[in-house]
Amino acid sequence: MLKQRVLTASVLAPLVIAGIFFLPFQLFIIAVAGVTLLGQWEWTKFVATSSRLGAFFVPAAVLLSSAFLLPLSELGMNLSTFNAGAIALIGALWWLVATGMVLKYPKATGWWANSVPLQQVFGVLTLIPFLWSVLLLRAYHYELDPFLGAKLVLTVCLLVWAADTGAYFSGKRFGKRKMAPSVSPNKTVEGLIGGLIASVAVTLVAANYFSIPFSSLPMLGVVALVTSFASVLGDLAESMFKRVAGVKDSGSILPGHGGILDRIDSLTAAFPVFTVLYFWLA
């Protein structure tokens, strides 16, 4: 399994990086929207209904309809950040709600565990802010530097990957205290701390290497720290939804990794949080 995961990641990571930097903006929109729609389809496994197609239709329609809120061009989006920023903020607030849901699991699931509309709303709140946060970052100051936004997007990806890697090795070496045993028994407090340290360090190095503008080094460190914690929450929240639904993986499209959601769960939380904090603080 580990060998399969490494092989898939070694193919996937270069493709993701190449897409971030070299896809024309319109094709980048299509690629990210395609990933988001696949994630929305996989989310239907978490919905308490016998018809996955029925559970997919309304959220997918809402997701596609959100395209009318913004001009779908790099310059137009960069000049019209209000709507995209509002969507990112909604996403960040959703993760505050999800934090409470994770902390109260499994005691306080009765109000949503069998509610199809609520479970669909959770999927929309998870995936639409992710989509627009990625696009908003990619379009950032495009007219001044076409690659600045790409560097920001990659920095968030590196932050999340560092958090995952740091948590894995730190947890394996030092892990003793369970962080959220009812949701994800293998995650430890020591792993969380190691992941947070790794993610902040990688973010600071990447920001310096990519010459990403920020107000101060300590403030960027705070943004990275909060974003890293949010990425852990994204992983925990998906684990919670899978447990309630009684499924192991969201899909099987990625050998060794499961589905698209199993790969982007941390990113769905990290991108909205990073976008809001970077635009407001860093």
C-alpha positions in Angstrom: 0.0 0.0 0.0 2.8 2.4 0.9 4.7 1.7 -2.3 1.5 2.3 -4.3 0.8 5.6 -2.5 4.4 6.8 -3.1 4.2 5.8 -6.8 0.8 7.6 -7.3 2.1 10.7 -5.5 5.3 10.8 -7.5 3.2 11.0 -10.7 0.5 13.2 -9.3 2.6 15.9 -7.7 4.6 16.9 -10.8 1.3 17.0 -12.8 -0.3 19.3 -10.2 2.7 21.6 -10.1 2.9 21.8 -13.9 -0.9 22.5 -14.1 -0.6 25.3 -11.5 2.2 27.1 -13.4 1.7 26.3 -17.1 -2.0 25.8 -17.8 -3.6 28.9 -19.3 -6.0 30.5 -16.8 -9.1 29.3 -18.6 -7.9 25.7 -18.7 -6.8 26.0 -15.1 -10.4 27.0 -14.2 -11.7 23.9 -16.1 -9.1 21.6 -14.4 -9.9 22.9 -10.8 -13.7 22.9 -11.5 -13.4 19.3 -12.8 -11.6 18.2 -9.6 -14.2 20.0 -7.6 -17.1 18.3 -9.4 -15.4 14.9 -9.0 -15.1 15.7 -5.3 -18.8 16.6 -5.2 -19.7 13.3 -6.8 -17.7 11.4 -4.2 -19.4 13.5 -1.5 -22.6 11.7 -2.4 -21.3 8.7 -0.6 -21.7 10.7 2.6 -25.3 11.5 1.9 -28.0 9.4 3.4 -29.8 8.6 0.2 -30.2 5.7 -2.1 -29.7 7.9 -5.2 -26.2 9.2 -5.6 -27.2 10.9 -8.9 -30.1 12.7 -7.2 -27.8 13.8 -4.3 -25.3 15.1 -6.9 -27.6 17.1 -9.1 -28.5 20.1 -6.9 -25.0 20.7 -5.3 -23.4 20.4 -8.8 -25.9 22.9 -10.2 -25.1 25.3 -7.3 -21.4 24.9 -7.9 -21.7 25.6 -11.6 -24.1 28.5 -10.9 -21.5 30.1 -8.7 -19.5 30.9 -11.9 -22.0 33.7 -12.6 -20.8 35.6 -9.6 -17.4 36.3 -11.0 -15.8 37.2 -14.4 -14.0 34.1 -15.5 -10.7 35.7 -16.5 -7.5 36.3 -14.5 -7.7 40.1 -14.8 -11.4 40.3 -14.2 -11.2 38.1 -11.2 -8.3 40.1 -9.8 -10.3 43.3 -10.1 -13.5 41.8 -8.7 -12.3 40.1 -5.5 -15.3 40.9 -3.4 -17.5 38.0 -4.4 -14.7 35.4 -4.4 -13.4 36.8 -1.1 -16.9 36.5 0.4 -17.1 32.9 -0.8 -13.7 32.2 0.8 -14.9 33.8 4.0 -18.0 31.6 4.1 -15.7 28.6 3.7 -13.5 29.7 6.5 -16.6 30.2 8.8 -17.9 26.8 7.8 -14.7 25.2 9.1 -15.3 26.9 12.4 -18.7 25.1 12.5 -17.0 21.9 11.4 -14.6 22.2 14.2 -17.5 22.1 16.7 -18.9 19.1 14.9 -15.6 17.2 15.1 -15.2 18.1 18.8 -18.7 16.9 19.6 -18.5 13.7 17.6 -20.1 11.1 18.1 -22.5 12.6 20.6 -24.0 15.4 18.6 -24.6 13.9 15.2 -28.4 13.4 15.4 -29.3 16.7 13.9 -27.4 16.0 10.6 -26.6 12.3 10.3 -29.8 11.4 8.5 -30.6 14.8 6.9 -30.0 14.7 3.1 -30.3 18.5 2.7 -27.8 19.3 5.4 -25.3 16.7 4.1 -25.6 18.3 0.7 -25.1 21.8 2.1 -22.0 20.5 4.0 -20.6 19.3 0.6 -21.3 22.7 -1.0 -19.7 24.6 1.9 -16.6 22.3 1.6 -16.1 22.4 -2.1 -17.3 25.7 -3.5 -15.1 27.9 -1.3 -12.2 25.6 -2.1 -12.7 26.2 -5.9 -13.0 29.9 -5.7 -10.1 30.3 -3.2 -7.8 28.5 -5.5 -8.9 30.6 -8.5 -8.7 33.8 -6.5 -5.1 33.1 -5.4 -4.1 32.0 -8.9 -5.4 35.4 -10.3 -3.7 37.5 -7.6 -1.9 40.4 -9.2 -1.8 38.6 -12.5 -1.3 41.8 -14.4 2.0 42.5 -12.5 3.3 39.0 -12.3 1.5 36.1 -14.1 3.3 33.6 -11.9 2.8 35.2 -8.4 -0.6 33.6 -8.0 0.8 30.2 -9.1 3.5 30.6 -6.4 0.8 31.3 -3.8 -1.2 28.2 -4.8 1.8 26.0 -4.7 2.8 27.5 -1.3 -0.5 26.4 0.1 0.0 22.9 -1.4 3.5 22.7 0.0 2.2 23.8 3.4 -0.4 21.1 3.5 2.0 18.4 2.2 4.5 19.4 4.9 1.8 19.3 7.6 0.9 15.7 6.5 4.5 14.6 6.2 5.6 16.2 9.5 2.6 14.8 11.3 3.2 11.3 9.9 6.9 11.1 11.0 6.5 13.0 14.2 3.5 10.9 15.2 5.3 7.7 14.3 8.4 8.6 16.4 6.8 10.5 19.3 3.1 9.9 19.1 1.4 8.8 22.4 -1.6 11.0 23.1 -4.5 10.5 20.8 -5.8 13.7 19.3 -9.3 12.7 18.2 -9.6 8.9 18.8 -13.3 8.7 18.0 -12.8 10.3 14.5 -9.2 9.2 13.6 -7.5 6.9 16.0 -4.1 7.1 14.4 -3.7 10.9 14.8 -1.8 12.1 17.8 -1.1 15.4 19.5 2.6 14.9 19.0 2.0 14.3 15.3 -0.1 17.5 15.1 2.7 19.6 16.7 5.3 18.1 14.3 3.0 18.8 11.4 2.4 22.4 12.5 6.2 23.1 12.9 7.0 21.5 9.5 4.3 23.5 7.7 5.3 26.9 9.2 9.0 26.2 8.3 8.2 25.2 4.7 5.8 28.2 4.2 8.5 30.6 5.4 11.1 29.1 3.1 8.8 29.0 0.2 7.7 32.6 0.7 11.3 33.7 0.7 12.3 31.5 -2.3 9.2 32.6 -4.4 9.5 36.3 -3.2 5.9 36.3 -2.1 5.0 39.7 -0.6 3.8 39.7 3.1 3.6 42.4 5.8 5.9 40.7 8.3 7.6 37.4 8.9 5.7 36.7 12.2 2.4 37.5 10.6 3.1 35.1 7.8 4.0 32.5 10.4 0.6 33.0 12.1 -1.2 32.6 8.7 0.7 29.4 8.1 0.1 28.1 11.6 -3.7 28.7 11.4 -3.9 27.3 7.8 -2.0 24.2 8.8 -4.4 23.6 11.7 -7.3 24.1 9.3 -5.8 21.5 7.0 -5.8 18.9 9.8 -9.4 19.8 10.6 -10.3 19.2 6.9 -8.8 15.7 7.2 -10.6 15.0 10.5 -14.0 16.3 9.2 -13.8 14.0 6.1 -13.0 11.1 8.4 -16.0 12.0 10.5 -18.4 12.1 7.5 -17.0 8.8 6.3 -17.6 7.2 9.7 -21.1 8.4 9.9 -21.7 7.1 6.3 -20.0 3.8 7.0 -17.5 4.1 4.1 -13.7 3.6 4.1 -12.7 5.8 1.2 -14.5 8.4 -0.8 -13.6 6.7 -4.1 -10.9 4.6 -5.8 -9.7 6.8 -8.6 -6.3 7.2 -7.1 -4.4 3.9 -6.4 -3.2 3.8 -2.8 -5.0 7.1 -1.9 -8.6 6.4 -2.5 -10.7 9.1 -4.1 -10.2 12.7 -5.0 -11.7 13.8 -1.6 -9.3 11.6 0.2 -6.5 13.6 -1.5 -7.9 17.1 -1.2 -9.7 16.9 2.1 -7.0 19.0 3.8 -6.8 21.4 0.9 -10.5 22.1 1.0 -10.0 23.7 4.4 -6.6 25.1 3.9 -7.3 27.2 0.8 -10.3 29.3 2.1 -8.5 29.9 5.4 -5.2 30.9 3.8 -6.9 33.1 1.3 -8.9 35.1 3.9 -5.9 35.4 6.2 -3.4 36.3 3.5 -5.6 39.0 2.0 -6.4 40.5 5.4 -3.3 40.0 7.5 -0.2 39.0 5.5 
